[in-house]
Amino acid sequence: MAAAAVAPSFRRDALLRANELAAPGGGGAADDEDYWREVQRAFDLDRTIINLNNGGVSPSPTHVLDAMVRDLRFSNVAPVHHMWDVLEPRIEGVRRELAREFGCDPEELAITRNASESMETLILGLDLTRGDEVIVTTQNYPRMLTAWEQRSRREGIVVKPITFEVPPRSMAYVVDRFRQAITPRTRVIEVPHITNLTGQIMPVRELVQLGRAQNIEVLVDGAHSFAHFPFARDALGCDWFGTSLHKWLLAPIGTGFLYVRREKIPSLWPLMAAPKTMDANVRKYEEIGTHPAANHNAIAVALAFHRAIGAERKASRLRFLRDRWAKRLTNASDRCRVLTPLGDPRQSCGIGLLHVEGVEVPKMVAHLWDRHRIITTPIVHQEFSGLRITPNVYTSPEEVDVFGDSVLAALKTGLS
Ligand SMILES: Cc1ncc(COP(=O)(O)O)c(C=O)c1O
C-alpha cells in the first residue's frame, strides 16, 4: 500500500525534474543521461526485458495510464451519465490540442482508434469507379494494401504497386518511381509517411505537389510519424493524413486521429454511416457507437508529456540511440548492413533495419529473445529482410549496447 501511494509522486517529481532540466541552459541534449534518466522514471517497465520494438505499440508513461484508469473507474460508476455527459464532451479539448500540434483547424481532425481506422476511412471512403487507378508501394502497410485489394475485387479499381530500393539512392529517385507510374486514369496515391519496414521517411511534400498538379489525391499513412519526428501539416501540404497515437505519442492503446482538409470532408464517406446533416462535419468519422471516453481523453495527458520533452529533443534522442547500435554494428562487422539511410535526418529517425548477412531473421529474433530477453521485430519482405530496431525515450544506452553485444556474440559463436 505504502509503495503504491508513494510511486506516483515519485514519478511526478521525475517529470518535474525532466522539465526543469529541459529549461534553457538546463541540458537535455541527446546524450545527457541525467535528463533521460528522469524521463525513464516516468514509466513502469520490466527492466529484465529490453524492448526494442516500440514501433508496434508503445507503453504509456504511468501517469498517462493512471489518468485513463481513473476515468474508466469514474465512467463505470454510472456510464450513461459519467461517460456520456461528463467525459465524452472532453474529446473537444483533445481535438483542439492535437490540431494545434499537427497544425490544422480542430474542425479538420477526427479522433479514431488507430491508424488502421483512419486509413481505412480514407481508402474505403473515396468515390472511385471501375478502371480508376491507385498507386501504392510494395512497402505500404499490409492492411492498407488488403483494403485496396478488396476494393479492386469489389469495384474493379486498378491497384498499381511500385517498388523502390532500400535505402533509396535519393529522394528524387523515390518521387520518380511514383511519377513513372502515373497515367491519365490515376486518381489516388497512398503512401506511408515513414515505412514500418526500414524506417524510410518518404518525400511526402513532393508527392503531394506531384499529385495536386494532376488532380490525384495523396493519402498519407502517418502511423509512425506523428510525435516521432517534428513536422506539421503545412510542411507536408497534405489533404489527408491518418495516424496512431499509441505508437510514438505514447497515448493509451486504441487511439489515433484522422485529418481531412476542410473542403474535402463532404467528399469522403465515413466508415460507419452518418446522417446527411453531418456531411461537412469531421465528427462524422467518430460515429462508431459506444466506446470508452477514458482512452481518448488520456491522449491530452500523453500530449502534455510529449510537449514537456519537446519534439526536437525527442527526435534527436531517438537518432542518438539508433546511431549507437547502427554505427557500432556496421563498424564491427562486414556482415552487418543497415537498410535505413542513417546519414540524412530528412530520411530517417528512430527506426532502423539491421540486415545481417548469412543469418535467418526469425532465428536471430528468436535467439535474442530466448537467450537475452531482447525484443526485436523480424522483417521478412519479398524484397529485403532484417531485424527492425526501435528504441524509445525510455530506452537506455546500456540497453542498446546489450543488443549490440548480443548480435556480435551471435555472429562469433553462432545462434543457439
Ligand atoms: C505504416 C503503418 N500503417 C498503419 C499501421 C497500423 O497501425 P494500427 O495497428 O495502430 O492501426 C502500422 C502499424 O504498425 C504501420 O506501421
The ligand as an SDF file (V2000), in Angstrom:
LIG
                    3D

 16 16  0  0  0  0  0  0  0  0999 V2000
    2.7630    2.2290  -41.7430 C   0  0  0  0  0  0  0  0  0  0  0  0
    1.7040    1.7020  -40.8180 C   0  0  0  0  0  0  0  0  0  0  0  0
    0.4220    1.9750  -41.0720 N   0  0  0  0  0  0  0  0  0  0  0  0
   -0.5650    1.5360  -40.2840 C   0  0  0  0  0  0  0  0  0  0  0  0
   -0.3040    0.7680  -39.1840 C   0  0  0  0  0  0  0  0  0  0  0  0
   -1.4360    0.2630  -38.3660 C   0  0  0  0  0  0  0  0  0  0  0  0
   -1.3960    0.7930  -37.0920 O   0  0  0  0  0  0  0  0  0  0  0  0
   -2.5240    0.3520  -36.0430 P   0  0  0  0  0  0  0  0  0  0  0  0
   -2.3850   -1.1150  -35.8560 O   0  0  0  0  0  0  0  0  0  0  0  0
   -2.1920    1.1400  -34.8390 O   0  0  0  0  0  0  0  0  0  0  0  0
   -3.8160    0.7010  -36.6520 O   0  0  0  0  0  0  0  0  0  0  0  0
    1.0080    0.4440  -38.8710 C   0  0  0  0  0  0  0  0  0  0  0  0
    1.3090   -0.3910  -37.7050 C   0  0  0  0  0  0  0  0  0  0  0  0
    2.4020   -0.7470  -37.4120 O   0  0  0  0  0  0  0  0  0  0  0  0
    2.0340    0.9190  -39.7150 C   0  0  0  0  0  0  0  0  0  0  0  0
    3.3000    0.6280  -39.4660 O   0  0  0  0  0  0  0  0  0  0  0  0
  1  2  1  0
  2  3  1  0
  2 15  2  0
  3  4  2  0
  4  5  1  0
  5  6  1  0
  5 12  2  0
  6  7  1  0
  7  8  1  0
  8  9  2  0
  8 10  1  0
  8 11  1  0
 12 13  1  0
 12 15  1  0
 13 14  2  0
 15 16  1  0
M  END
$$$$
